Amino acid sequence: MEESVEEWLNTKYLDSKKCEMRDSLWPGASWKCILVHGIVKHPEELALISSKGIKLIPLNEILSDLCGGRLGKHSSTGGDLVDLIGFYSKSVIPSGNR
C-alpha cells in the first residue's frame, strides 16, 4: 500500500511538470499540499498520505463550515448548495458527527 500511495502522491503533487507549472505561474510561492477527502475505504491510506506531509481535510469539515450550522434554513440564494450539503450530511456523515 505504501508504494501505491507514494506513486499516487508523485503523480498528484510532485510530478515535475506540475511543479514547473506552479513555479511558472507563481514564482517563489510557498506551496502546501492539501487533500480534501470523503469517507475512505482504507483509512490507513490517509495515515500514509499524512506521513508524507500532505495536510488532510475531511469533506464534512468543509461542508459544516460552509453551512455554519444552518442546514435546512436558507433562502433561495445558495439554496442548491445548502441542499447538497444537507443531503450529504444526512447520507454519509454519522449522526454523532453532525
C-alpha positions as CSV (number, residue, x, y, z in Angstrom):
1,M,0.0,0.0,0.0
2,E,2.9,2.4,0.8
3,E,4.2,2.0,-2.7
4,S,0.9,2.8,-4.3
5,V,0.4,5.9,-2.1
6,E,3.9,7.1,-2.9
7,E,3.2,6.7,-6.6
8,W,-0.2,8.5,-6.3
9,L,1.4,11.4,-4.4
10,N,4.1,11.7,-7.0
11,T,1.5,11.8,-9.8
12,K,-0.9,14.1,-7.9
13,Y,1.5,16.6,-6.3
14,L,5.2,16.1,-7.2
15,D,5.2,15.5,-10.9
16,S,8.0,17.7,-12.4
17,K,5.7,19.2,-15.0
18,K,3.2,20.2,-12.3
19,C,5.9,21.7,-10.2
20,E,7.3,23.6,-13.1
21,M,3.8,24.9,-14.0
22,R,3.2,26.1,-10.4
23,D,6.6,27.8,-10.3
24,S,6.0,29.5,-13.6
25,L,2.6,30.8,-12.5
26,W,3.7,32.0,-9.1
27,P,7.5,32.1,-8.8
28,G,8.7,32.0,-5.3
29,A,5.4,30.9,-3.8
30,S,5.4,28.6,-0.8
31,W,3.2,25.7,-1.8
32,K,1.3,23.4,0.5
33,C,-0.1,20.1,-0.4
34,I,-3.7,19.5,0.8
35,L,-6.1,16.7,0.2
36,V,-9.8,17.1,0.8
37,H,-11.3,13.7,1.3
38,G,-14.6,12.0,1.9
39,I,-15.1,8.7,3.6
40,V,-12.4,6.3,2.5
41,K,-12.3,2.5,2.2
42,H,-8.8,2.2,3.7
43,P,-8.1,4.8,6.5
44,E,-4.5,3.6,6.7
45,E,-4.0,5.3,3.3
46,L,-4.8,8.6,4.9
47,A,-2.2,7.9,7.6
48,L,0.4,7.2,4.9
49,I,-0.6,10.3,3.0
50,S,-0.4,12.5,6.1
51,S,3.0,11.0,7.0
52,K,4.3,12.3,3.7
53,G,3.5,15.9,4.7
54,I,0.1,16.2,3.0
55,K,-2.5,18.1,5.0
56,L,-5.8,16.2,5.2
57,I,-9.1,18.0,5.4
58,P,-12.3,15.9,5.7
59,L,-15.0,17.0,3.3
60,N,-17.5,17.0,6.2
61,E,-15.5,19.8,7.9
62,I,-15.7,21.9,4.8
63,L,-19.4,21.3,4.4
64,S,-20.0,22.0,8.1
65,D,-18.1,25.3,7.8
66,L,-20.0,26.3,4.7
67,C,-23.3,25.5,6.3
68,G,-22.4,27.3,9.6
69,G,-24.9,25.0,11.4
70,R,-27.8,26.3,9.3
71,L,-28.7,23.1,7.5
72,G,-32.3,23.4,6.3
73,K,-32.5,27.1,7.0
74,H,-31.9,29.0,3.7
75,S,-33.3,31.4,1.2
76,S,-33.3,30.7,-2.5
77,T,-29.8,32.3,-2.7
78,G,-27.3,29.5,-2.4
79,G,-30.2,27.1,-1.8
80,D,-28.8,24.4,-4.2
81,L,-25.5,24.4,-2.3
82,V,-27.2,24.1,1.1
83,D,-29.5,21.4,-0.2
84,L,-26.4,19.5,-1.5
85,I,-24.7,19.9,1.9
86,G,-27.9,18.8,3.7
87,F,-28.2,15.7,1.5
88,Y,-24.5,14.9,2.1
89,S,-24.7,15.3,5.8
90,K,-27.8,13.1,6.1
91,S,-26.5,10.4,3.9
92,V,-22.8,9.9,4.8
93,I,-21.9,11.8,7.9
94,P,-22.6,9.7,11.0
95,S,-25.3,11.4,13.1
96,G,-22.9,11.9,16.1
97,N,-20.6,14.0,13.9
98,R,-23.1,16.5,12.6
